């Protein structure tokens, strides 16, 4: 029995989550990396890449942790070489950055124009802010116009 749910998935895959296993021979003999769909994918094709060696996150400084991070990203690189796509590759580091499972995992989120996924630093966020500003300006104009028309 594993204390970490991702360790259990990476080592036993009891529930059949794993859709692909990159073996350590493909990843510079560091560790296996498993790939599976998260419980709440944000788009079709959203995947998690999880190393079989437990490190807490990308900020883990234990001996060998950097190699585990490298193997995980190597698995993503191999996947993208086979299935090229526009995508975000994201990992969260600690609770304040929304990490919920404290075992390194990297999200691969396929992207398409107007897919509805918004990230705070992307053009979609800016576009949403501009639309909100347009609505505010329109309401303000209507308010001023109504005040002006009532005075006449």
N, C-alpha and C positions, 0 to 999 in steps of 0.2 A: 504494500500500500504506500502510495506517495503522498506527501503533504502538499505538494504543488500540483495543481491540475494540469499544467503544461508539461511537467515532468512525466506525469502519468500518460498523457496523450503521446508524447514523444517516444516513450519507452514501450508502452503496451498497446496503445490505440484500441482499448477495450470497446469503445462505443463506435468505432469505425469512422472517426472524424477525418483522419489523414487521407488526403487525396493524392499526395505524392511525398516520397521520401528521397531526399538527396543524400546519398551515402558519403561517408567521410572520404572515400577514395576520390570522389569528384571535388572535394572541398579541402584539398591540401592536407588530408589525413588529420583534420582537427576533430570533427564530430559530425554526426548526422544532423540534418536539418529537415524538419517536417513542414509540410504546407497543408493548410486546411482553411475552410471558410469560417469566419468568426460567427458567434451566436447571433449577433445583430449586424449584419453587413450593411454598409451605408449605400452601396450600389451593387449591381450584379457583377460578379467577378472579383469582389473584395476578398483578399486572401491574407492570412497570417503566415509568417515564416518563423519557426520556433526551433532553436538549437536543442539537441539532446543533452547537452551539458548545461546545468543550471547556473546561470549568473543572473543577478537581480535585474540589471538593465544596462544600457550602453555606458553608464557612468561607473559601473562596477570596476574596481581597481585591483581585484585579486589577481594573482599570477595566472597568466593564460587567458584572462577575460578578453583581452584585445583580439586574441586569435579566434575566440568563439564569435565575437562580433564580426570579424572578417569572414569567417565561414558562413555566417548567416547572410551577409550581403553578397557573398559569392553565389549562394543558392539563388538569390533574387536575380543576379546578373545572368546566371544560366537560364532561368525561367524566361527572362525578357529576351534573351537571344533566340529562344525557341518560339516565343509568342510576343513579338514586338508590339508595343502599345504606348500611348500617352498615359502616364500614371504618376500619382504621388507615392513616394516611399517614405513612410513616417514611423518613427518610434517615439514613445513617450518615456520620459525619464523622471520618475518619482511621482508621488500622489498629486502634487500641485500642478503637474503637467498632464493629469488625467490617466496616469498609469494605474490600472486596477488589478492586474495580475503581475506580481513581482518576480517574473521570469522574463528575460529578454524576449521580446517578440516584435516583429517588424510588419507593419501593414503595407500591403501593396493595393492601392486603390486606383483601378482603371478610371480614366477620365474622358469625357466627351464634352463638346461645347453644349452649354445649357443643361448639364446633367443634374443640376439642383444641389450639388455638393458645394458648400461654401467654406472657405478657409479664410482666416482673418487677414492674410497678406495677399490675397488674390484679387484679380480683376472683378470677380463676382461680388465680393464684399464692397468694392468701390462702386460698382453698378447699383447695388442695393441702396447704398448710402445716397447716391445721386437721385435715385427714384424717390427716396424718403424726403430729400431736400426739395425736389420738385413738388411733391404733395404739400409740404409746408408752405412753400412760396405761393402755390395756387390758392391755398386756404387764406393766407395773409392777403393776397390780392383781392379775393372775394370779400373778405371782411372790410378792407379799406374801401372797396367799391360800394358796398352796402352802406357804410357810414356816409360816404360822399353823396350817394343818391338820397338818403334820408334827409340830409341837410337842404336839398333843393326843394 
